[in-house]
Amino acid sequence: MSKNIYVEGLNEIPVPMKKVEIVERKGIGHPDSVSDALAEEVSKALCRMYKKEFGHVLHHNTDETQIAAGQAAPRFGGGTIVDPTYILLVGRATTHVGEGEDLKSLPCKPVALKAAHDYLVKTFPNLDVDSDIILDAKIGMGSDDLTGVYKASGHLANDTSFGVGYAPYSITDQVVLKTEEYVNGVMKKDLPETGQDVKVMASRIDNNLTLTIACAMVDRYIPDASHYQSAIEQMYDKVYDNALKIIGNEDINFKLEINTGDDYKRGVYYLTVTGLSQEMGDDGSVGRGNRCNGLITPYRPMSMEATSGKNPITHIGKIYNVMSKLIAEDVAKKVTNEAEIRVRLLSQIGKPVSEPLNASIQIVLPDAENDPKLPTWKSEAEAIAADWLDNVDKVSDMIIEGKVRTF
């Protein structure tokens, strides 16, 4: 089997060494991230159902979830939801198997609705899912040409598409990702005033790193404007200290700004009822936010493919994005952490997932082509890529079990 793996040294300054770097993360409560999460939860629930019923995953793609924002009237001390947010779970699935007397219908819509409902309840404590949300599902049978891919032996790609990954994370990447995880993690114990809709944006110019955070604040925990300002100040201190721990001994001048749209003199505050901006004004769609490494990185190679919600067996838009990231991380960890590693995998529809048309690995350094270690790096990187391609099942299992992120 030809895996068409091409490893090259690329004479270029790695992004972490360049003058400018921009990195963004849309937190778990951002409408686009909520769409990603629901699409992925539905896919995983369908996978579990299919495996229970038939021993293997059947055709499905649920990567078109849409969120239409509602209307809210937040106010200090607690406001109200005026018009619920509408969430539509959209996709294709194998809704029945067999024909005639052997026909078996599958409860795809109920499974999807339960998975979405359970995720919302578990993840967003300030959201009354039964009254603040209208949850709907339009999931129909998939087309014959794509379901046919499942009937073939082996894993055949269902699209001519590509996936992209890079490693290792820069300090800027780490600060952005870990800051959002901190704000939506342990910090909530001390500051329940902060909602889950958190967007983190970093701008690094030379060694000057500015972090801008937009955080929806929950009105029921904030009796007045003075308390709001105090909560923002407490959040500033906690996030600042946490960021310094992430930066460590790196030569970085760090600056933090939170809710820069606020104007206390004019009485403008980022106040919400649920801690989610989808309650009023912000719609959401799958694939408009974070890539599968959890970040939006305009200075790195990225795929436009939505990873969340696609089936984890044959959909290249999912498998190759996740696998590219895994390959890049392994090369950076096991081969060299001196370079920036970029991985791109390209498929052809109907061809085995394990045999890409083009598996490109770039080892990026200012003088990579003349580095005496490059020949060794090339052979080791090729072996890592070949091993992952030989273990497509492992990648699929990791996705189904939730062991890798998709947004």
N, C-alpha and C positions, 0 to 999 in steps of 0.2 A: 504494500500500500504506500502510495506517495503522499507525504504530508506537506510537501512544498514549503518547507521551512527555510526562510532566508534571514540570516543574522548578519548585521553589518555594523561597523563603527561609523558614527556620524560626528563629523567635526563641527560642533556647535556648542555654544555656552548653555549648559543646563539651566532650566527656568529658575531654580533657587539661587543661581549665581547672577542672574540678569538684574538690570536696574529696577525694573517694574514687574510686579506680580499682583494679580487680582484674583481673589477666591471668594466664592459665595456658598452659603448653605441655607436652604429653605427648611426651617424646622418642622417637626412632626405635625404641628398644627396649622401650617400654611395650607391653603386650599389645594394647591398642586400636590403637596405631600400627602394630604388626606386622600386625594384621588389615587395617587400611587399606592398608598397603603391598602386601601379598600380593594383595588384591582388585584393586588398580590394576595391578600387574604382570601378573596374569592377563588383565585386560581389554586391556592394551596388546599382549600376546602374541597374543591372539585377533584383535585388529585387524590386526596384521601378517600373520597367516596368511590372514585373509579377503582382504586387499588383494592378497596374492601370488597367491591362487587365483582371485579374481573381480574384482579391480581396485577394490573398494570394501568398506566395512565392513558386515557383516551383523548382524542382531539378536543382542544378548547383554546380560546384566546379571550381574555376578559380585560383587555388593555384600553378600553374606551370609556371608563368611568367619567362622568361629568358632574360637576357641582355648580348649581345655580344659587347665587347668594340670596339670603333672605333679607329681612329688615328687622332692626332692633332699636330700642330706645334706652341706651345705657345711661346711668346716672349714679352719682356717688351714693353708696349705701345699697345699691341694687336696682337695676332696671328691668326691662321686660323684652321678650322676643315678640315682635309685632307680626312678623310673617316668617314661617319656618324656612330653613334652607332646604332646597330640593336636591336630592342626590339620586342620580340614575346610574345603575350598574348595567353597563352595556357590553355585549360580547357574543361570541359564538361558542357553542359547546355541543358535545354529543348528548343529545337529550333522549335518544332512544336507540336500542340495539336490537337487531333481528327483524324479522318480518312475519306477518300473519299471526298464527297462534303463538309463535315464538317471540313476538314483539315484547320488549321490556322497556317501559318508560322510566326515565330517571328524574328525580326531583331536583333538577339543576337550579331552578329559581329559588325554591325554599332554602336550599343549601347556601346559595349565594347571599340571600337576605340575612340568614342567621349569622353567617361569617362576618358580614359587614356590621350588623347590629352589635355583635359581641365585641368587635374591635373598638367601635366607637364608645361603648360603655366602659371598657377596660382602660382606654387611653385618655379620655377627656372627662375628668371628674366634674367639671363645671357645666357639662352639656347634659340636658335632659333629652335623651335620644327619642323618647316616645312623644315628646311634644315640640321640641326645637328642630326636629328633622322630619322631612318626608322622604322615606326610603323606598325606592322603586327599582325594578329589575326588568330589563328587556334582553333576555338571553335566548337566542334561537339556535337551531341546528346549523352546523358548519357546512361549507361547500364541499362537494364530492372530491374536487382535486386536492384539497388540503387534508381532508380526512383520509384520503387514499394513501398519503405519506405514512400514516400510522400503520396501515395494513401491510406495508412492505417490510421485508426483513431488515433488521438493523435500524439505526437512527439516520433518517434521511432529512437533509435540510429542507425546510418548507419555504425558503426564500433565498434569493441571491442578495446577500446583505453582508454587513461587516460589523465587527465589534472592536472596541478600542479600550486599552488600559495603560496605565503608567505606574511607576513606583520609583523610588520610595516617596512618601509624602514629604513635602517641605515643611519648615516650621510654620509658614503661613497656612498651609493645608491643615496642619495639626491644631493650630490655635482656633481656626474656624470650626472644624468638626467637633473638637472636644469642648469648645465653649457652648455650642448648642446642646450637646449632650449633658453638660453640667447644668445649664439653665433649666432644661427639661428633665433633669434627674434629681440629684441630691439637694439642689438649691430650693426645690419646691417645698421641702420640709420647713424651711425657715421663712420663705417668702411665697405663701400661697396667693399673694396679690398678683403674681406673674402668671400669665396664661401660657398655653402651649404654642400659640402662633408666634414663633420667634424667627426672625431672619437675621443672619449674621453675614456681614460683608467686610472683607479685609482688603486694604490697599497697602502694598509694601513698595516703598521707593527707597532703594538702597537698603539701609538698615533701619529705616523708619517705618514702623508698622502701625497703621490706624485701623481700629476695629469699630465698625458701626453696627449697632444692634437696634432692631425694631422689635419691641415686645408688647403684645396686647396685654393690657392690665385688666384684672377682673373686678368689676365695680362692687360686688357684694362684700368684698373684703376691704374696701377703701371708703371710709365715711366722708372724707372731705378732701379738698385740694392739698391741704398741708400733709395729710397722710400719703397722698399720691407722691408728692415730692420726696417725702421721707423714704418711701418704698424704692423709688428710683435711685436714691443715694445709697441705700443699703445694697441694692442690686449692683450698682457701680463698684462698690468696695469688694464685694464677693467675686464678681467676674474678673475684676482687675487682679486680685490676688491669685485667683485660679490661673489666669493667663500667664502670670509671671512664673508659676510653677511649670507650665508647659514649655515656656521659652527657656527656662533653666539658665545655663551659662552662656547661651548664645548672645552675641553682641547686637541686641535689638533695642531700639528706643520705642517704647510701646505707648500708644495713646488710645483711649476708649471713649466712645460717645454713645449714649443711649437715647432712643426716642427723640431724634433731632427735629422731628416735625411738631413737637410740643411747643406751645407758646403760652406760658403761664400768665403773662400780662393780659392776653386776649381770651384766656380761659379755654385754651385748646389742649386737650389731653387724649392720649391713645387709650380710651376707656371702652371696654366691651362687657357684655353680659356673660358670655361663655368662655372668654379667653381665646376666641377664634374669630378672625376677621371675616370668615365666610358668613357670619350672622348678618352682615350688612355690607354689600358693595364688592366683595372679592369673590369671583368665581374661581373654579379650579378644573384642571384637566390632567389626565395621565401624560407623563412624558415632558411636561413643560418646566419641570424643576430639576432636582438633583440627578446626576448620572449615578450609575450603580456603585460608585465609590463614595456616595453620599455628598458629593460636592459639584459645584458648577465652576469650571476652570477654563476661562477663555484663553489662557496662555499655554494650555496643554491640548493635545489632540483629544477630540471628543466625538462621540457618535450622536446623531440626532434621534436614534431609536429610543423609544420608551422600553425600559427593561421590565417594569412591573406589569403583572397581569398576563404576559405572554406565557404560553405553555413551556415547561422546562425540559421537554423531550426533543422537539424538533425545531423550535423557533429560534433561529439564529440571532435575532434581535435581543434575545435574552441570554442564550447559552454562550455565545461568543463574547458578549460584553463582560459577563461574569468570568469566563475563562481567561480572557485577555488580562483582566486585573489579577487573577490568581497567578498566571504565568509571570507577569511583570514583578509581582511581589516575591515570587520564588527566586527569580533571577537576581533581583536586588539583594535578597537575603543570602542566597547560597553561592552566588557567583561574584558579585561586586556591589558594594554600596557606595562606591566612588562616583558612579555614573547615574545619569537619569535613564531609566529603561522605558522604552515605548513599545507597545505591542499592538498589532492590528491583525485580525483574522478575517478572511473573506471567504464566503461560501458560494456554492452554486446550487440552485434549487434542484432537488431530486438526487443530489450526490451525498455520500455519507458525511455526517457531521465530523467524523474523525479524520476526514481527508479534505481539508480546506484547499481552495484554489491558490491561496496565498496566505502564508503565515509569516508575517514580517516582525522581526525583533530588531530594534535599534538601540545601540549602546552609545549614549550621547555624552561626549566629553569634548573640551576645546581642541584636543589633539588625539582623538580616539584612534584614528587610522594608523597612527605611528606608535601607539602604545604597545610595548612588547608583550603585554599580557592579553592582547586582543584575540589572538588565535585560540588560546585556552578558553577565554570567555565565550567565544563563538560556539565552540563544541559543547561546552557545558550548558549554555543557553538553549541550544538546539535540542539537547537531551531532555531538558526540563519541559520544553514545549511539546515534544513528542510524547512524553509520559502523560501529560494532561490530556492530549488528544486521544490517547489510547484509553483514557478513563473518563469518557463522556458521562457514563452512568454515575460516577462519583459526583460530578458537577451537578447533574440533575437531582441526585439525592440531597445534596447540600442545599439546593434551592428549595425543594419540597419541605425539608425539615427546618427551614428558616435559619440555616447556619451562615448564610451570606446575605448581605444587605442588597436591596435593589433600588434604593433611593436615599 
